[in-house]
Amino acid sequence: MKLFSIKDRLLSPIWQFLHDSRAVGIVLIVCTVVSMILANSAWGTGYTTFFSNLFDPQTGHHLEWNGLHLPNSWLLWINDGLMVLFFFLVGMEIKRELISGELASIRKSILPVLAAVGGMVAPALIYALFNSQTDYNHGWGIPMATDIAFSLGVLSLLGNRVPLPLKIFLTALAIIDDLGAILTIAIFYTDELHTTYLLAGAGIIALLAVFNLLKVKHLIFYIVPGVVLWYCVFNSGIHATIAGVALAFCIPMSKISMLEHNLHDPVNFIIMPLFALANTAIIFPNDLISAFSHTVSYGIIAGLVLGKPLGIFGMSFLAVKLRIASKPDQTSWKQLWGVGMIAGIGFTMSIFIASLAFNEADIQVVSIMSVILASLIASVAGFIFLKRLK
């Protein structure tokens, strides 16, 4: 009895924490802080190299995949591999809400679409204001993206202060925003799209849709083609995470609840912490101040911190007033503004676009540091703003 009592005392607080709605956000923040400290410590070089390379421990050389074109770093395996499961999970949540939940009506489902468009256009325009007459105007896509993982993590810290319809609104908005960022990369920042892989991926999506229409229930008929779909999308030149969303929308509704339950903890407490550790393994430049005294940094910071809430709120307000869309239930305009502030967390996709937009290493550093600062400002300001609302 004593043994069970000690075990319960040790494990009970852990289980209580994991089932707390704020746990995901807390874990993400802790991992981010730990990662940045390690990256800028005496172990920094080894820590960052670990994520950016994938070596055979016996030979010390890059691993070969028997001719298969697969990710060649732990960072890519996390971002383009494991994160597909995250997008698969949130994609299923959106599908459920579109069919039988908060987004079931056209007027409610159109709002996050329009808000996402506003949240992409406004930051791009603000960036252009600072850089249209410079050699850095190609970076307009950097402040367009909302990091769905970190934004939802910060929102989870607020617990019941944020109504469920507002969380669903941000989830839908962030997914649409991510798809917009992926299209932006594909059209404006990708040197070459591989048509063969794109067509193969489209064929697999069509096959999955047919399975769904024929009411095929066994998950093996979705998971196996889904893995092939991921491989095709990864090699097409488009960000691989879109495969997770596409697969999610083809999953039968009767299986979604079971899959969500099984994936919730592994995604939130294994994949998401790994995502945070890998994507924040960034070595800061010696002169931090100079990184923020550039037209590129002005455009990125202003675009994410100001452009995101202005675009999201402005487009939402206009759509509701014109009766094109309806505001989420139990949600005030102030709360909608606060969510727009949190959507200014750009991070992963913004950093990724920055690496594609600029070839110069020093400008890439300026861009990355600006995205980090803007995301920090957006997360803290949005959290405080929503927490103080009554």
C-alpha positions in Angstrom: 0.0 0.0 0.0 2.9 2.4 0.8 4.4 1.8 -2.6 1.2 2.6 -4.4 0.8 5.7 -2.2 4.2 7.0 -3.1 3.6 6.2 -6.7 0.3 8.1 -6.7 1.9 11.1 -5.0 4.6 11.2 -7.6 2.5 10.6 -10.7 -0.7 12.4 -9.7 0.7 16.0 -10.0 2.2 15.0 -13.4 -1.1 13.7 -14.8 -3.0 16.8 -13.4 -0.5 19.1 -15.1 -0.7 17.2 -18.5 -4.5 17.5 -18.4 -4.4 21.2 -17.6 -5.3 23.3 -20.7 -2.3 25.5 -20.1 0.2 22.7 -20.1 1.0 22.8 -23.8 1.9 26.5 -23.7 4.0 26.1 -20.6 6.0 23.2 -22.0 6.6 25.1 -25.3 7.8 28.2 -23.4 10.1 26.1 -21.2 11.6 24.3 -24.2 12.1 27.6 -26.1 13.9 29.2 -23.1 16.1 26.0 -22.6 16.9 25.8 -26.3 18.0 29.4 -26.6 20.1 29.2 -23.5 21.8 26.0 -24.7 22.3 27.5 -28.2 24.1 30.5 -26.8 26.1 28.6 -24.1 29.5 26.8 -24.3 27.7 23.9 -25.9 26.0 26.1 -28.5 27.9 24.9 -31.6 27.4 21.2 -30.8 23.7 21.8 -29.9 22.8 23.7 -33.1 24.9 21.3 -35.3 23.0 18.3 -33.9 19.7 19.6 -35.3 21.1 20.9 -38.6 22.9 17.6 -39.5 22.0 14.0 -39.7 25.0 11.7 -39.3 25.7 8.0 -39.3 27.2 7.5 -35.8 29.5 4.8 -37.0 31.0 6.6 -40.0 30.4 10.2 -39.2 29.0 10.8 -42.6 25.6 11.9 -43.7 23.1 9.0 -43.8 22.0 7.6 -47.1 18.4 6.6 -47.7 18.9 4.0 -50.5 18.1 6.5 -53.2 15.0 7.9 -51.5 14.8 11.7 -51.3 14.1 12.1 -47.5 15.0 14.8 -44.9 18.7 15.0 -44.2 18.7 16.7 -40.8 16.9 16.3 -37.6 15.4 19.8 -38.0 13.8 18.7 -41.3 12.6 15.4 -39.9 10.9 17.3 -37.1 9.5 20.2 -39.2 8.6 18.2 -42.4 8.0 14.8 -40.8 6.8 14.8 -37.2 4.9 18.2 -37.6 2.8 16.6 -40.3 1.1 14.8 -37.4 0.4 18.1 -35.7 -1.2 19.5 -38.9 -3.1 16.2 -39.2 -4.5 16.6 -35.7 -5.6 20.2 -36.1 -6.9 19.5 -39.7 -9.2 16.9 -38.2 -10.4 19.4 -35.5 -11.2 21.9 -38.3 -13.0 19.3 -40.3 -15.2 18.3 -37.3 -16.0 22.0 -36.6 -16.8 22.6 -40.3 -19.2 19.7 -40.4 -20.9 19.8 -37.0 -19.3 22.5 -34.9 -18.6 26.2 -34.6 -17.7 26.6 -38.3 -20.7 24.6 -39.6 -22.5 27.7 -41.0 -21.1 29.5 -44.1 -21.1 32.9 -42.3 -19.0 31.5 -39.5 -16.6 29.5 -41.6 -15.9 32.4 -44.0 -14.7 34.7 -41.2 -11.4 33.0 -40.5 -10.7 32.8 -44.2 -11.2 36.5 -44.7 -9.3 37.3 -41.4 -6.4 35.2 -42.6 -6.3 37.1 -45.9 -6.3 40.4 -44.0 -3.6 39.1 -41.6 -1.4 38.2 -44.6 -1.9 41.3 -46.8 -1.5 44.0 -44.1 1.9 42.8 -42.8 3.2 42.4 -46.4 2.1 46.0 -47.1 3.7 47.3 -44.0 7.0 45.6 -44.8 6.9 47.1 -48.3 6.5 50.6 -46.8 9.9 50.2 -45.2 11.6 48.3 -47.9 10.0 49.1 -51.3 13.0 51.4 -52.3 15.7 49.1 -51.0 17.4 45.9 -52.2 15.4 43.9 -49.6 11.9 44.3 -51.0 11.8 40.6 -51.7 11.3 39.9 -48.0 7.7 41.0 -48.0 6.5 37.4 -47.3 8.4 37.1 -44.0 5.8 38.8 -41.7 2.8 37.1 -43.4 3.0 33.8 -41.5 1.4 32.9 -38.2 3.1 30.1 -36.3 0.1 27.9 -35.5 2.0 25.8 -32.9 3.3 28.7 -30.8 0.2 30.9 -31.1 -2.1 28.1 -29.9 0.4 27.3 -27.2 0.3 30.9 -25.9 -3.5 30.9 -26.1 -3.7 27.7 -24.1 -2.0 29.5 -21.2 -5.2 31.6 -20.8 -7.3 28.6 -20.1 -11.0 29.3 -19.8 -10.5 33.1 -20.2 -10.7 32.5 -24.0 -14.0 31.0 -25.2 -13.8 27.8 -27.3 -15.2 29.5 -30.4 -12.3 32.0 -30.3 -9.8 29.2 -30.0 -11.4 27.4 -33.0 -11.3 30.8 -34.9 -7.6 31.1 -34.3 -6.9 27.5 -35.2 -8.8 27.8 -38.5 -7.2 31.2 -39.2 -3.7 29.8 -38.5 -4.2 26.8 -40.8 -5.4 29.0 -43.6 -2.6 31.4 -42.9 -0.1 28.5 -43.0 -1.6 27.3 -46.3 -1.2 30.9 -47.6 2.4 30.9 -46.5 3.0 27.6 -48.3 1.5 28.9 -51.5 3.5 32.1 -51.2 6.7 30.0 -50.8 5.7 27.8 -53.8 4.9 30.7 -56.1 7.4 33.4 -55.1 10.2 31.7 -53.1 10.7 28.3 -54.8 13.1 28.0 -57.6 11.6 24.8 -59.0 8.4 22.9 -58.5 8.5 19.2 -59.4 5.4 18.6 -61.5 5.7 14.8 -61.3 5.5 14.7 -57.5 2.7 17.4 -57.5 0.6 15.3 -59.9 1.2 12.1 -57.9 0.2 13.9 -54.7 -2.9 15.2 -56.3 -3.8 11.7 -57.5 -3.4 10.3 -54.0 -5.6 13.0 -52.6 -8.3 12.2 -55.2 -8.0 8.5 -54.3 -8.4 9.3 -50.6 -11.5 11.4 -51.4 -13.0 8.5 -53.3 -12.4 6.2 -50.4 -14.2 8.7 -48.2 -17.1 9.0 -50.6 -17.4 5.2 -50.8 -17.5 5.3 -47.0 -14.4 3.1 -46.6 -13.9 3.0 -42.8 -10.7 1.0 -42.3 -7.8 3.4 -41.5 -5.2 1.4 -43.3 -6.7 2.6 -46.6 -6.0 6.2 -45.5 -2.7 5.9 -43.6 -0.7 4.0 -46.2 -1.6 6.4 -49.1 -1.1 9.2 -46.6 2.5 8.3 -46.1 3.0 8.2 -49.9 1.3 11.5 -50.1 3.7 13.0 -47.6 6.7 11.7 -49.6 5.3 13.2 -52.8 4.6 16.6 -51.2 8.0 16.7 -49.5 9.7 16.2 -52.9 7.4 18.6 -54.8 8.9 21.8 -53.5 5.9 22.6 -51.4 6.1 22.4 -47.6 5.3 18.8 -46.5 3.0 19.7 -43.7 0.2 20.4 -46.2 0.0 16.6 -46.6 -1.2 16.4 -43.0 -4.1 18.8 -43.6 -5.1 17.2 -46.9 -5.1 13.7 -45.3 -7.1 15.0 -42.3 -9.9 16.3 -44.5 -10.3 12.8 -46.1 -10.5 10.9 -42.8 -14.1 9.5 -42.1 -15.9 11.5 -39.4 -16.5 8.3 -37.5 -12.8 7.9 -36.9 -11.8 11.4 -36.1 -12.6 11.4 -32.3 -10.6 8.2 -31.8 -7.6 9.6 -33.7 -7.7 12.9 -31.9 -7.8 11.1 -28.5 -4.8 8.9 -29.5 -2.7 11.7 -31.0 -3.4 14.5 -28.5 -0.7 13.6 -25.9 2.1 12.4 -28.3 1.6 15.5 -30.5 1.4 18.0 -27.6 4.0 16.6 -25.2 6.5 14.9 -27.6 6.3 16.4 -31.0 5.6 20.0 -30.0 8.5 20.1 -27.4 10.9 18.7 -30.0 9.6 21.3 -32.5 10.3 24.1 -30.0 13.8 22.7 -29.1 14.8 22.4 -32.8 13.5 25.7 -34.1 14.8 27.9 -31.3 18.4 26.5 -31.5 19.6 29.8 -32.8 22.9 31.5 -31.9 22.5 35.2 -31.3 24.8 37.6 -33.1 27.4 39.5 -30.9 25.8 42.9 -31.6 22.1 42.4 -31.0 21.3 46.1 -31.3 22.5 46.3 -34.9 20.2 43.5 -35.9 17.3 45.6 -35.0 18.5 48.9 -36.7 17.7 47.9 -40.3 14.8 48.6 -42.6 14.3 44.8 -42.8 13.9 44.5 -39.1 11.6 47.5 -39.0 9.4 45.9 -41.7 9.3 42.5 -40.1 8.6 43.7 -36.5 6.0 46.3 -37.5 4.4 43.8 -39.9 4.0 41.1 -37.3 3.3 43.2 -34.2 1.0 45.8 -35.9 0.1 44.4 -39.3 -1.3 41.1 -38.0 -3.9 42.5 -35.6 -4.8 45.4 -37.9 -5.3 43.0 -40.8 -7.2 40.3 -38.9 -9.4 42.7 -36.9 -10.0 45.1 -39.8 -11.1 42.4 -42.2 -13.2 40.6 -39.6 -14.9 43.9 -38.5 -15.6 44.8 -42.2 -17.0 41.3 -43.0 -19.3 41.3 -40.0 -20.6 44.8 -40.6 -21.3 44.0 -44.2 -23.0 40.8 -43.1 -20.7 38.6 -45.1 -19.7 36.7 -42.0 -20.7 36.4 -38.4 -18.5 36.9 -35.3 -17.7 33.8 -33.2 -20.2 33.1 -30.4 -19.4 34.4 -26.9 -16.6 36.6 -28.4 -16.2 40.3 -28.0 -14.4 42.6 -30.4 -11.7 43.2 -27.8 -11.0 39.4 -27.6 -10.8 39.3 -31.4 -8.2 42.1 -31.4 -6.3 40.1 -28.7 -6.2 37.0 -30.9 -5.0 39.1 -33.8 -2.1 40.2 -31.5 -1.2 36.6 -30.7 -1.4 35.8 -34.4 1.7 38.1 -34.8 3.8 35.1 -33.6 5.5 34.3 -36.9 8.4 32.2 -36.0 9.0 28.9 -38.0 7.4 29.8 -41.3 8.6 33.4 -41.1 12.2 32.2 -40.4 11.9 29.6 -43.2 10.8 32.3 -45.7 13.6 34.6 -44.5 16.1 31.9 -45.4 14.6 31.7 -48.9 14.2 35.4 -49.4 17.8 36.5 -48.8 21.1 34.9 -49.8 23.3 37.2 -47.6 24.1 35.6 -44.2 24.0 39.0 -42.4 20.5 39.9 -43.7 19.3 36.4 -42.8 20.5 37.0 -39.2 18.8 40.3 -39.1 15.6 38.7 -40.4 15.7 35.8 -37.9 16.4 38.0 -34.9 13.6 40.4 -35.9 11.1 37.5 -36.2 12.1 36.2 -32.8 11.7 39.7 -31.2 8.4 40.3 -33.0 7.1 36.9 -31.9 8.1 37.6 -28.3 6.4 41.0 -28.3 3.3 39.6 -30.0 3.0 36.7 -27.5 3.5 38.7 -24.4 1.4 41.7 -25.5 -1.4 39.4 -26.7 -1.3 37.3 -23.5 -1.4 40.3 -21.2 -4.2 42.0 -23.3 -6.5 39.0 -23.2 -5.7 38.2 -19.6 -6.7 41.7 -18.4 -10.1 41.5 -20.2 -13.1 40.9 -18.1 
